[in-house]
């Protein structure tokens, strides 16, 4: 298999969510802009409290998982199961909505920088109604792997370097998600394997970087989802100020997706049932 190249670029659009939190949304800005098994990717980042202080008050979900990666800042998560987690610099919240969860995500700071990402990961039909669950992953529990040209913080999945396989903080799952935060030194280049079974993308959020393939070198657009072609590896080169970017990949589910806000099912009837369950207090029963 060849090196992966950039197949499509989806610039993130500025919007708001929750109680008015300003975000940039790439995947999910329209329901036909997805990358199976991923439904949405939001980037949030501001040092202005008015952009984030209202947070995300109590709201429901069903049928998928959310992965929140906090690069800078402090966010408190609480849900109907009694889970309570503090997301701080470098931490991850991995939440499985399953058959239903009601939760809130509220900033715990009144000033300073708040920066991070939230990814929505779809579940196959057989898992959409499983019990809800939650993991609060501390920064020290996320492996930091030294690679040529920099390091990789491996949130989920596996990566092999120099004949050694490294496991992330989260492994397994029906979609075999791979989620890595790649930090490259100025002018350096790295080569990373990505299983050909996975569909993937890169998201450059700091500095400059290019993806090198048999087609040549192509600059990655900042704050955009760069959708990757088929292949078994990626070669990334950083600009003169270095680069930080996300690598996100997963095994496609290949099932119909019907979404209405925070409910993601396979049929319209299932979404209507979710709405009734939420209205009648049965969503989390």
N, C-alpha and C positions, 0 to 999 in steps of 0.2 A: 504494500500500500504506500502511496506517496505521502509526502508532508502535506498537512492540511493548509489550505489557503482560505482567504476570506470570500465567502459566497454572497453575503448580503450585509449591509450595515443599517442598523436601526437606531437613529439618533434618539436620545431620551428627550421627552417633551416636559416642560415645566407644568405642573399641575398642583393640586392640593388634595389631601385625604384626611380621614379622621375628623377632628374638629378644626380643620384649617391648616394642618401641617404642610409646609411647602416641600414638594418632592420633585424628582425627575424620574419619569417612567419611560422605559424602553419597551421590553416585552409587556404586553397587556394594555398598551395605550388604546388599542382596539381589540375586540375579541378574535379577530382573524390574524393578529400579530402575536403569535406564540411560537414556542419551540418545544414540541412534545419531548419530554414530559413536563416542561416548565410553562407556567401560566403567566407569570408576571415577575418583573424585576424593578424595584424602586430604589433609587439612590436619594438619600437625604443628607443635607449638610449645610449648616449655617452657624454663624456666631451671633446671630440676632435672635434674642429670645422670642420676639413676636412671631418668628417663623416656625417655632416648635413647641412653645409652652402649652398650647391647648391640648396637645397629645392626641391619643386615640382612646376615648372613653369606651366603656363597656359595649361590646358588639359581638355578634355570633359568627361562626364559621361551620361549614360541613363539607366533607368530601375531598380534602387535600391537606397538605402540610405547609407551614410557614417556617422559614429560616431567617432569623434576624441576626445580622452580624454588626456589632457595635464597634466601630473603629475608635471613635472618641465620644465621650459623654456618659450619661448615666440615665438609664430607663428602668422603671419598675414594671414588671409583668405580674398580673393577678388573674386567676380564672375561677370558674365556678367549682372546680375540683378542690379548691383550697391551695393550689400551687401559688407560690410567691417567689419570684426570682429577680435579682438585681443584675441588670446588664450594664457592665462597665467596659472601659477601654479593652478591646480585644476579645470580649466575650461573645458567645453565641447562644441564642434561644432557639431550640428546635422543637416545634409544637406540631403534634398530629391532631388535627381537628376531628378526623374520623366521623362518627355519626353525629357529633355536635359538641361544640364548646362555646362558651361565652367568656370573653376575657377583655382586659384593658391593658394598654401600654402607655404609661404616663412618665414624662420627663421628671427627673429628680434634681434638676439644677435650674437656677434662675438666671444664669449668665454663662458665657463661655461657648465653646464649640460643641455642637452635636453633629455627629457624622457617622454614616453607616449605610447598610443595605437591608432590604427585605426581599426575599425570594419566595415565590409560591410554587410548590412542587405538587403536581397532580398525583392522585392515587388511582390505581386500577379499580374497576367496578367491584371486584371481589373484596376490596379493602376499604371502600368508602364508608361503610357503616360499622367499622371496627371501633372499639372503645377509644376515647380521646386519651392523649398522653402528652408528656412534656419533659424536656431535658434542658437544664441550665448548664451550659458548658463553659467552664472557667478558662481564661487565657492560657494558664499553665498546662491545661489538659489538651491543648491543640498542638500537635507536633510541628516543630520548625525544622525543616530539612534543608541542609546546605547543598546547593547545586552549583554547577558552573555559572558564574556570573551573579550569584545572589542567593536567596533562600525562598523556600515555599512553606507557607503556613497551611497545613493540610487539614481543613475542617471536616471533610468527608471523602470517602473513597480510598483508593490505593494508587500509589505512584512508584514505579521502579526506577532507581537511579544506580548506575554502576553495578548492575546485577543484584541489587538489594531492593526488596519490596517494602515500602513504607505504608503503614496504615494510618488513616486519619482518625479524628476523635469519634466519628460516626462511620460505620461500615455496614455493608449489606443493604437490604431493602430490595423490593422488586424492580426498581428502576436503577439500581446501582449508582446512586448519585456521586459525582465527583465535584468537589467544591474546594478550590485552592486560591489563596491570596499570594500572588507572586511579586516579590520585591527584587528588582534588578539593579545592579550597580551601573553607574554612568558608562556608556559605551560598551557594555558587556552583552553577551549573548548566551542563551541557554536552549537546550533541546530536551523536551519532555515527552514521554509516551502518553498517548490517549487511546484507549481501546477503540478499535474500529466499530464496535457494537454501540458506541455511545454517540449521540448527537451533542454538539458542543458549541460554546461561544466564549469570546473573550470580552472583558469590559475594562477599558483603560480609565483609571480614575485619578492618576497623578503622573506627571512627567510626560515623556514621549517614548513611543515604542513602535516597532514594525514587525510584521509577520513575514518570515522568509520561507519561500516554497520554490518548487520547480518553475513556477510562473514568475519568479522574481521577488522583490521586497516591496511590501505595501504597508504604508503607515496606518496605524490604528487610530481611529477617530476617538477623541476623548469624550467621555460620558455618552457612550453609544454601545449597543450590543453588536459585536462583530460576529456574525454567524459563520461557523466554520464548515468547510467542505468535508467530504469523507477523507479518511486517512488514518494513520496509526500513530502520528506524532506531530508536535508543533515545535517550530524553531522561532524564538522571539529575540529581537535585539532591542536594547534600550538606547535612548538618545543621550545627549551629553549631560543631562541632569538626572539620569536614572529613570526608573518607571515603577509604578505599582499598578497591578491589574488583577482582575479576577478571571479564573478559569472555571467554567461551570459546564458540566456535561452529565448526561443521563441516558439510560436505555428507553427508547420510545415505547409508549403504551399502545398506541394505535387504536384507540377507542373513541367514539363520539364524545365531544365535550359540550355540555349545555351549562352555561353560567348565568346566574342572576346575582350580581353583587358578590356577597360573601359565601354563596352556595354554588358548588361546582359538582355537577352530577353528569349522568350519561343520557338522560332523557328529560323532556320538559315536565313529564308527570312526576319524576323524582324531585325536581326543583320545586314544583307546586306543593309536594308533600312536605318538603323542608320548610317552606313558608308557613304552611298550616301548623307544623310541629312547633315552630318558633312562636307563632301567634298564640298557640294553645298551651305553651309551656312544656312541650314534650321533646324539644330538640335535644336536650341533655339528659332525658330520662333513661 
